[in-house]
């Protein structure tokens, strides 16, 4: 079966992806979601004639069936913890968009790759938690198309020079003209503040992002720059670039989504308004482009773009990410799992804003990595990190 499979269809990435599907006249081979918004999932299945629908919460199958019946449709339902994995295998000749939030998206990433499908990867935690496993699961070069706006920008800019080492490259030869990657960050809602000014930050303040409309976990991570730390790990693994050759910079306008600096001194940048439908559309149709996905930049009025160095003292997450990447292949999984628990505790009011980074650093420092890397080892490392993080919260 070809067409497009969307994992996490009721989330921010999934709903925008379906908007792209509608505009581009693309076909849907399957949809999946956690099960928290059955009305929306059923409506999506009706609107896009999805032949298969999946929910991770098997206790809600009857409720989903009732929603589907109310719309006069009868797609096949897949349910349970493995629903995303089963749905990810539906389009071996098509594209699977992994828009799941969190490392629970890793098994579906591996399943999509093993099926032969093109993987439009919005679930950065797959690369962070299981980078080695993702590499091994690929059945052909260039099978992964990054959907994060920064990594999409880098993939586009790399077309202007030779770099045939990363997972996104169609040919692996070891040739590269790349000197370094410039990873841009908006700076979040607390750009310019000192660490001492962040002690009393509330969840509502941290969720008020100045440029992007994202889910709560990603928005909190953006405010601490942990999201940029995870993206640094993802960039290093996707494009086969040492972390020392990835420079994060703050660009508050969020127009330049990232840049590639080449050995001759030239730098190529990808610029567009902050609209996730652009990288999503490229992920679904790469290397072709759909027309009129979003409004372009306006060039007929004055505009100013600024760049600032990252304040690593106030925002230590990037250094933590580099340390995790250099410490061992399972340390990034521990970093991500501990951070997810820290963010959840912060949103629940049981952990202070600055304590999130302190907790992650402590858990990361206590981890003793095994030598063998398997999916079970990743799961065990994450389970340990979550349990230890909860102990420290309590």
C-alpha positions as CSV (number, residue, x, y, z in Angstrom):
1,X,0.0,0.0,0.0
2,X,1.2,3.5,-0.8
3,X,-0.1,6.8,0.4
4,X,0.6,8.5,3.7
5,X,0.4,7.2,7.3
6,X,0.2,9.8,10.1
7,X,1.1,8.7,13.6
8,X,-0.2,11.1,16.2
9,X,-2.8,12.5,13.9
10,X,-4.7,14.5,16.5
11,X,-1.7,16.3,17.8
12,X,-0.1,19.6,16.6
13,X,2.0,18.0,13.9
14,X,-0.7,15.5,12.8
15,X,-3.4,18.1,12.4
16,X,-1.1,20.4,10.4
17,X,0.0,17.4,8.3
18,X,-3.6,16.7,7.4
19,X,-4.0,20.3,6.4
20,X,-1.1,19.7,4.0
21,X,-2.6,16.5,2.8
22,X,-5.9,18.3,2.0
23,X,-4.2,21.1,0.2
24,X,-1.9,18.8,-1.8
25,X,-4.6,16.3,-2.8
26,X,-2.6,13.5,-1.2
27,X,-4.1,10.2,0.0
28,X,-4.1,8.8,3.5
29,X,-3.3,5.1,4.2
30,X,-3.8,5.2,7.9
31,X,-4.1,7.3,11.0
32,X,-3.2,6.7,14.7
33,X,-3.5,8.6,17.9
34,X,-3.3,8.0,21.6
35,X,-7.1,8.0,22.2
36,X,-7.5,11.3,24.1
37,X,-9.6,13.0,21.3
38,X,-11.8,10.3,19.7
39,X,-14.2,12.8,18.2
40,X,-11.4,14.5,16.2
41,X,-9.8,11.1,15.2
42,X,-13.1,9.9,13.9
43,X,-13.7,13.1,12.0
44,X,-10.2,12.8,10.5
45,X,-10.9,9.3,9.4
46,X,-14.2,10.4,7.7
47,X,-12.7,13.5,6.1
48,X,-9.7,11.6,4.6
49,X,-11.3,8.2,4.0
50,X,-8.7,6.5,6.1
51,X,-9.0,2.7,5.7
52,X,-7.3,2.0,9.0
53,X,-7.4,3.8,12.3
54,X,-5.3,3.0,15.4
55,X,-5.5,4.0,19.1
56,X,-3.0,3.2,21.8
57,X,-5.7,3.0,24.5
58,X,-7.5,-0.3,23.9
59,X,-10.1,0.5,26.6
60,X,-11.6,3.2,24.2
61,X,-12.2,1.0,21.2
62,X,-16.0,0.9,21.8
63,X,-16.1,4.6,22.2
64,X,-14.1,5.1,19.0
65,X,-16.4,2.7,17.2
66,X,-19.4,4.7,18.3
67,X,-17.8,7.9,16.9
68,X,-17.1,6.2,13.6
69,X,-20.6,4.7,13.4
70,X,-22.1,8.2,14.0
71,X,-20.2,9.3,10.8
72,X,-21.3,6.3,8.8
73,X,-17.8,5.0,8.2
74,X,-16.2,1.6,9.1
75,X,-12.4,1.7,8.9
76,X,-10.4,-1.2,10.4
77,X,-9.5,-0.4,14.0
78,X,-6.1,-1.4,15.4
79,X,-5.7,-0.9,19.2
80,X,-3.3,-1.4,22.1
81,X,0.3,-0.6,22.9
82,X,1.5,-1.9,19.5
83,X,-1.1,0.0,17.4
84,X,1.4,2.7,16.2
85,X,3.9,-0.1,15.2
86,X,1.2,-1.9,13.2
87,X,0.0,1.3,11.6
88,X,3.6,2.3,10.7
89,X,3.9,-0.8,8.6
90,X,0.9,0.0,6.4
91,X,2.7,2.0,3.6
92,X,5.9,0.2,2.5
93,X,5.7,2.1,-0.8
94,X,4.6,5.4,0.7
95,X,5.5,7.7,3.5
96,X,5.0,7.5,7.3
97,X,4.9,10.7,9.3
98,X,5.9,10.0,12.9
99,X,4.3,12.9,14.8
100,X,4.2,11.2,18.1
101,X,5.6,13.1,21.1
102,X,8.2,11.4,23.3
103,X,10.4,8.3,23.0
104,X,7.3,6.1,22.8
105,X,7.6,6.9,19.1
106,X,10.8,4.9,18.7
107,X,9.3,1.4,18.0
108,X,7.1,3.0,15.3
109,X,10.1,4.7,13.7
110,X,11.9,1.3,13.5
111,X,8.8,-0.4,12.1
112,X,8.4,2.2,9.4
113,X,12.0,2.0,8.3
114,X,12.0,-1.8,8.4
115,X,8.9,-1.9,6.1
116,X,10.8,0.2,3.5
117,X,8.6,3.3,3.8
118,X,10.0,6.8,3.6
119,X,10.0,8.1,7.2
120,X,9.1,11.8,7.7
121,X,10.5,12.1,11.1
122,X,9.0,14.7,13.5
123,X,9.6,12.5,16.5
124,X,13.1,13.7,17.4
125,X,13.1,11.5,20.5
126,X,13.4,8.4,18.2
127,X,16.9,9.6,17.2
128,X,17.8,10.8,20.6
129,X,16.8,7.6,22.4
130,X,17.7,5.1,19.7
131,X,20.0,6.6,17.2
132,X,22.1,3.5,16.7
133,X,19.0,1.4,16.3
134,X,17.5,3.8,13.8
135,X,20.7,3.6,11.7
136,X,20.5,-0.2,11.7
137,X,16.8,-0.2,10.8
138,X,17.3,1.6,7.5
139,X,16.9,-0.5,4.4
140,X,18.1,2.1,1.9
141,X,20.0,5.3,2.0
142,X,18.1,8.6,2.2
143,X,15.1,6.8,3.8
144,X,14.6,9.5,6.5
145,X,13.4,13.0,5.8
146,X,13.6,15.3,8.8
147,X,10.5,17.3,9.7
148,X,11.8,19.4,12.6
149,X,12.1,22.9,11.0
150,X,15.8,23.1,11.9
151,X,16.7,19.7,10.4
152,X,14.6,20.3,7.4
153,X,16.4,23.6,6.9
154,X,19.8,21.8,7.2
155,X,18.7,19.1,4.7
156,X,17.7,21.8,2.2
157,X,20.9,23.8,2.7
158,X,23.0,20.7,2.2
159,X,21.8,20.4,-1.3
160,X,24.1,23.4,-2.1
161,X,27.2,21.4,-1.4
162,X,28.6,17.9,-1.0
163,X,27.8,16.0,2.2
164,X,27.1,12.4,1.6
165,X,27.7,11.0,5.1
166,X,24.4,11.4,7.0
167,X,21.3,9.2,7.2
168,X,19.4,11.7,5.0
169,X,21.9,11.4,2.1
170,X,20.9,9.1,-0.8
171,X,24.5,8.0,-1.2
172,X,27.1,7.3,1.5
173,X,30.6,8.0,0.3
174,X,32.2,9.9,3.1
175,X,32.6,13.0,1.0
176,X,31.8,16.3,2.7
177,X,32.3,20.0,2.1
178,X,30.6,20.9,5.3
179,X,32.5,22.8,8.0
180,X,29.7,23.1,10.6
181,X,26.0,23.3,11.2
182,X,24.4,26.5,12.6
183,X,21.4,25.4,14.7
184,X,19.1,28.4,15.4
185,X,16.9,28.8,18.5
186,X,14.2,31.3,19.2
187,X,15.5,31.8,22.7
188,X,12.0,31.0,24.1
189,X,10.0,33.3,26.4
190,X,12.9,33.9,28.8
191,X,15.6,35.1,26.3
192,X,17.9,37.7,27.9
193,X,17.1,36.8,31.5
194,X,19.6,35.7,34.1
195,X,19.4,32.4,35.9
196,X,18.5,34.1,39.2
197,X,15.4,35.7,37.5
198,X,14.0,32.3,36.5
199,X,13.6,30.8,40.0
200,X,9.9,31.7,40.3
201,X,8.8,31.0,36.7
202,X,5.3,29.5,36.5
203,X,4.1,26.9,34.0
204,X,1.8,29.5,32.4
205,X,4.8,31.8,31.8
206,X,6.9,28.9,30.4
207,X,4.1,27.9,28.1
208,X,3.8,31.4,26.5
209,X,6.1,30.9,23.6
210,X,6.8,34.1,21.5
211,X,6.7,32.6,18.0
212,X,5.7,28.9,17.9
213,X,2.4,27.1,18.7
214,X,3.4,23.7,20.0
215,X,2.4,21.1,22.5
216,X,3.1,21.6,26.2
217,X,6.1,19.3,26.5
218,X,7.9,20.8,23.5
219,X,7.0,24.3,24.6
220,X,8.5,23.8,28.1
221,X,11.6,22.3,26.5
222,X,11.8,25.3,24.2
223,X,11.8,27.6,27.2
224,X,14.7,25.8,28.9
225,X,16.5,25.2,25.5
226,X,16.3,21.5,26.2
227,X,14.4,21.2,22.9
228,X,17.5,22.6,21.2
229,X,19.7,20.2,23.1
230,X,17.6,17.3,21.8
231,X,17.8,18.8,18.3
232,X,21.6,19.0,18.6
233,X,21.7,15.3,19.3
234,X,19.4,14.6,16.4
235,X,21.4,16.8,14.0
236,X,24.7,15.0,15.0
237,X,23.2,11.6,14.3
238,X,21.1,12.5,11.2
239,X,23.9,14.3,9.4
240,X,26.9,12.5,10.9
241,X,28.4,15.7,12.3
242,X,30.5,15.8,15.5
243,X,28.7,17.8,18.3
244,X,31.7,20.1,18.4
245,X,30.9,21.2,14.8
246,X,27.3,22.2,15.6
247,X,26.9,25.8,16.8
248,X,23.6,26.8,18.4
249,X,22.7,30.5,18.1
250,X,19.7,32.5,19.3
251,X,17.6,34.0,16.5
252,X,14.4,35.4,18.1
253,X,12.6,36.1,14.8
254,X,12.5,32.4,13.9
255,X,12.8,33.1,10.2
256,X,16.2,31.5,9.6
257,X,15.5,27.9,10.6
258,X,19.2,26.8,10.5
259,X,22.3,27.2,8.3
260,X,25.1,25.1,6.9
261,X,28.6,26.6,6.7
262,X,30.9,25.1,4.1
263,X,34.7,24.8,3.9
264,X,35.1,27.7,1.5
265,X,33.6,30.1,4.0
266,X,30.1,30.4,2.4
267,X,27.0,29.8,4.5
268,X,23.6,28.7,3.2
269,X,20.4,29.5,5.2
270,X,16.8,28.4,4.8
271,X,14.4,31.2,5.5
272,X,10.6,31.1,5.9
273,X,7.9,32.3,8.4
274,X,7.5,30.1,11.4
275,X,5.0,27.7,10.0
276,X,5.4,24.0,10.6
277,X,3.4,23.1,7.5
278,X,6.4,23.9,5.3
279,X,8.8,21.3,6.7
280,X,5.8,18.9,7.1
281,X,5.0,19.3,3.4
282,X,8.6,18.6,2.4
283,X,8.6,15.6,4.6
284,X,5.6,14.2,2.8
285,X,6.7,14.9,-0.8
286,X,10.6,15.1,-0.6
287,X,12.4,16.1,-2.8
288,X,9.4,17.7,-4.5
289,X,7.7,20.8,-3.2
290,X,3.9,21.4,-3.0
291,X,2.7,24.8,-4.2
292,X,1.4,27.5,-1.8
293,X,1.8,25.6,1.5
294,X,2.3,28.8,3.4
295,X,2.9,32.5,2.8
296,X,6.5,33.3,2.0
297,X,8.6,36.0,3.6
298,X,7.7,39.6,2.7
299,X,10.6,41.3,1.0
300,X,9.0,44.7,0.2
301,X,9.1,46.2,3.6
302,X,11.9,46.8,6.2
303,X,12.9,43.8,8.2
304,X,15.6,43.0,10.7
305,X,17.0,39.6,11.7
306,X,19.3,39.3,14.7
307,X,21.5,36.5,16.1
308,X,22.9,36.2,19.6
309,X,25.1,33.6,21.4
310,X,23.5,31.2,23.7
311,X,23.7,32.0,27.4
312,X,24.9,28.6,28.6
313,X,25.0,29.6,32.3
314,X,21.3,30.4,32.3
315,X,20.3,27.7,29.9
316,X,22.6,24.6,30.6
317,X,20.5,22.2,28.6
318,X,22.7,22.4,25.5
319,X,25.8,21.5,27.4
320,X,23.9,18.6,29.0
321,X,22.9,17.3,25.6
322,X,26.5,17.4,24.3
323,X,27.7,15.6,27.4
324,X,25.1,12.9,27.0
325,X,26.0,12.4,23.3
326,X,29.7,12.1,24.1
327,X,29.2,9.8,27.2
328,X,27.6,6.9,25.4
329,X,24.9,5.7,23.0
330,X,22.3,5.2,25.8
331,X,23.0,8.5,27.7
332,X,20.8,10.6,25.4
333,X,17.9,8.2,26.1
334,X,18.4,8.8,29.8
335,X,18.7,12.5,29.3
336,X,15.3,12.6,27.4
337,X,13.5,10.3,29.8
338,X,14.6,12.2,32.9
339,X,13.7,15.4,31.2
340,X,10.2,14.2,30.4
341,X,9.6,13.3,34.0
342,X,11.0,16.7,35.1
343,X,8.7,18.6,32.7
344,X,5.7,16.6,33.9
345,X,6.6,17.4,37.5
346,X,7.0,21.1,36.7
347,X,3.6,21.2,34.9
348,X,2.0,19.5,37.9
349,X,3.6,22.0,40.3
350,X,5.8,19.6,42.2
351,X,9.1,20.8,40.8
352,X,10.5,24.3,40.3
353,X,11.6,25.6,36.9
354,X,15.3,25.7,37.6
355,X,15.2,22.3,39.3
356,X,14.3,20.6,36.0
357,X,17.8,21.0,34.7
358,X,19.4,20.1,38.0
359,X,17.4,16.9,38.2
360,X,18.3,15.9,34.6
361,X,22.0,16.6,35.3
362,X,22.0,14.4,38.4
363,X,20.2,11.5,36.8
364,X,22.5,11.6,33.8
365,X,25.6,11.7,36.1
366,X,24.4,8.6,38.0
367,X,23.8,6.4,34.9
368,X,26.1,3.5,34.2
369,X,25.7,2.5,30.5
370,X,25.8,-1.1,29.4
371,X,27.9,-2.0,26.4
372,X,25.2,-3.7,24.3
373,X,22.6,-1.4,22.6
374,X,19.2,-3.0,21.9
375,X,15.6,-1.8,22.0
376,X,15.3,-3.6,25.4
377,X,18.4,-1.8,26.6
378,X,17.0,1.5,25.6
379,X,13.7,0.7,27.4
380,X,15.6,-0.4,30.5
381,X,17.7,2.8,30.5
382,X,14.6,5.0,30.1
383,X,12.8,3.0,32.8
384,X,15.7,3.5,35.2
385,X,15.9,7.2,34.4
386,X,12.2,7.8,35.0
387,X,12.2,5.9,38.2
388,X,15.3,7.8,39.5
389,X,13.9,11.1,38.4
390,X,10.6,10.4,40.3
391,X,12.6,9.5,43.4
392,X,14.4,12.8,43.2
393,X,11.2,14.7,42.7
394,X,9.6,13.1,45.7
